[in-house]
C-alpha cells in the first residue's frame, strides 16, 4: 500500500472467517495511539466483515510477528 502523510498501516480483524485473520489497511494517525481507519481500494462490506468499519477511530496496539517485525493492530473503538 502506498504511504500518505500522517497515515500508517493498521491491521483489522476480519469476523466470521472461520479462523483468526487480519486485513491491512491505511489509517489516519490522530495521535496518542488513536487512528481513523480508511477503506482499502477494494473494500466490499458484502465480502469482508471488519471488526471496526472504515471511518471508525480506534486505539491501536503494537504486536510483534514471528520474524520480530512490529505492526499496529486495531484493538478497541
PLY file of the C-alpha trace (Angstrom):
ply
format ascii 1.0
element vertex 77
property float x
property float y
property float z
element edge 76
property int vertex1
property int vertex2
end_header
0.00 0.00 0.00
1.28 3.46 -0.82
2.07 5.59 2.19
0.46 9.01 2.68
1.43 11.73 5.16
0.01 11.18 8.66
-1.09 7.64 7.84
0.07 4.23 8.98
-0.66 0.64 8.11
-3.07 -0.87 10.65
-4.36 -4.43 10.79
-8.08 -5.00 11.45
-9.53 -8.38 12.39
-11.98 -9.91 9.94
-15.01 -11.56 11.51
-16.80 -14.79 10.51
-13.85 -16.14 8.51
-13.63 -19.50 10.32
-10.16 -18.61 11.63
-8.44 -15.55 13.07
-7.38 -13.35 10.17
-6.36 -9.70 9.88
-6.63 -7.28 6.97
-4.10 -4.46 6.48
-5.48 -1.03 5.70
-4.31 2.58 5.92
-5.37 4.76 8.82
-5.01 8.43 9.68
-2.80 8.94 12.72
-4.81 11.14 15.13
-2.15 10.95 17.87
-1.91 9.18 21.24
-2.33 5.73 19.66
-5.67 6.64 18.01
-6.18 6.08 14.27
-9.14 6.60 11.90
-9.46 3.57 9.63
-9.60 4.13 5.88
-11.17 1.64 3.45
-8.92 -0.40 1.21
-9.33 0.33 -2.51
-11.21 -2.96 -2.90
-13.26 -2.70 0.32
-16.53 -4.62 -0.01
-18.66 -4.96 3.15
-20.54 -7.81 1.45
-17.28 -9.77 1.11
-15.43 -8.92 4.37
-16.81 -8.14 7.80
-14.31 -5.87 9.55
-14.30 -5.81 13.37
-14.12 -2.00 13.09
-15.59 -0.36 9.97
-13.74 2.16 7.80
-14.19 5.63 9.28
-14.05 4.31 12.85
-11.49 5.83 15.21
-9.69 3.04 17.04
-6.97 2.62 19.63
-4.11 0.58 18.27
-1.52 -1.55 19.95
1.81 -2.87 18.71
2.30 -6.57 18.05
5.41 -8.46 17.00
5.36 -11.18 14.37
7.48 -14.35 14.32
10.33 -12.58 12.50
10.47 -9.78 15.12
8.81 -7.10 12.96
6.34 -4.80 14.76
2.95 -3.85 13.36
-0.16 -1.98 14.55
-3.41 -3.78 15.30
-6.82 -2.15 15.95
-7.84 -3.22 19.47
-10.80 -1.06 20.55
-13.01 1.77 19.33
0 1
1 2
2 3
3 4
4 5
5 6
6 7
7 8
8 9
9 10
10 11
11 12
12 13
13 14
14 15
15 16
16 17
17 18
18 19
19 20
20 21
21 22
22 23
23 24
24 25
25 26
26 27
27 28
28 29
29 30
30 31
31 32
32 33
33 34
34 35
35 36
36 37
37 38
38 39
39 40
40 41
41 42
42 43
43 44
44 45
45 46
46 47
47 48
48 49
49 50
50 51
51 52
52 53
53 54
54 55
55 56
56 57
57 58
58 59
59 60
60 61
61 62
62 63
63 64
64 65
65 66
66 67
67 68
68 69
69 70
70 71
71 72
72 73
73 74
74 75
75 76
